[in-house]
Amino acid sequence: MRMRQLPVLLAGLAFSLSAFAAKSDQWTLPVNVKKLDNGLTVIVTEDHSSPTVGVSVVYHVGMRLEPKNRTGFAHLFEHLMFQGTPNAKKGVFDTTITAGGGRNNGSTRPDYTNYIETAPVSALEPILWLEADRMKTLDFNPTTLKNQQDVVKEEIRVNVKNQPYGGFYWIDISQHAFQKWENNHDGYGSFEDLENASLDDVRAFHRDYYGPNNAVIAIAGDVTPAQGFALAQKYFGAIPARPTPKPTDFSEGLNTQEKRVVQSDPLAQVPAIAAAWKVPPRGHRDQPAMAVLGELLGGGDASLFYQGLVKGREIALNVDTLFGLTGPFEYDGPTVMTIFALYKPNSSADAMLKAMDEEIARVVQNGVDDATLKRIKTRMLANWNNQLESFINRADMMAKMQVLWGDANVVNKIPGWIDGVTSEDIQRAARTYLVPTNRTVIDRKPAAMLAAPGATPAAAAPAAGTNK
């Protein structure tokens, strides 16, 4: 995000998505999809409740596909996309959208890079022209490259290096949990690799990954499908398709041995822990159950971990759950579910993990009662629908689902998947994935604690890194 705005595992891959859909009253969004001759997929979801639109252009490239020895390059390139083209110089993109009351942003994730805008519907054509213009080419020059290298480095300093706990629970944890470079390297970017990125790298990356055949555009709001498709054809239809490199095999199975790391943090006041478990791959029958299990364990003050570790045992100060750098349904490669918590200095990582294991064991043994399961599902479905209220989020989610799942209508299927999760599904997921052998743990301690006599030495912390 640009700083200015702020072998059991594979068994279920071949499943019918409708198998865990349940009948329920739900909000169904209109999804209209068309593929242009150049391979660009266009999605239009019509809603005339406001004279505004949301636009999202999602490219099927992220941190997993960036060049080796160029860690953070996909993130750097995201910044470069806002630095102008031969037709629209630097600043034109932002000014054109914001001057009319709109806003825009972009972000880089492991499996995609997205660019989003929202504005009055009168600005739709200028937005599409601008997006098509930078899909064609950029203003490749050394001054801009140097400037954005410095911007990204400063972003890393602000968000990671000069922050207590930095990104250890969303950056470092993946570097230890995964085996393959595509999954475990520093996607935010090392300073050395960022400096070594060249103009040739930039040109090649745009050529290889930013063609229309590697992109999806979604338009949500005050526009009909016919209007949206016509405008997409008008502005994007003449852009030629370009060959896209074949991705490497970045698949990984579950881990078979627990990994433990101790890190020193000179800015932290209290210790913290990140415990991460590899989750089922996208499309696995256990994916919805894992999403509900994450909410059961770490979703808010009513969660088992909060009630058990913060309120009950009084050893933790907070509990939070993350699914990689995205969400439980927004990934297309190996991902972890991470529990992040600050804990009291008179406790320990061992005590925290023991308490977590006890709560997990109760779920495995007893399942989830009907009332608790209903409450969790209601919270998840409310959050899902609330995020789709805004046109910009609606367009973005549909574009991401099309890129990741090959089906924008997954937006309408996810509520049924959540609603269809049973207590038995949650027990199976907990029993399969939330085991110590599949767990990676970082114990992040204040430097003063590790300097005390008899303290456990800290492992060398990896370089910090990716978009959050």
Disulfide bonds with the S-S distance in Angstrom:
none
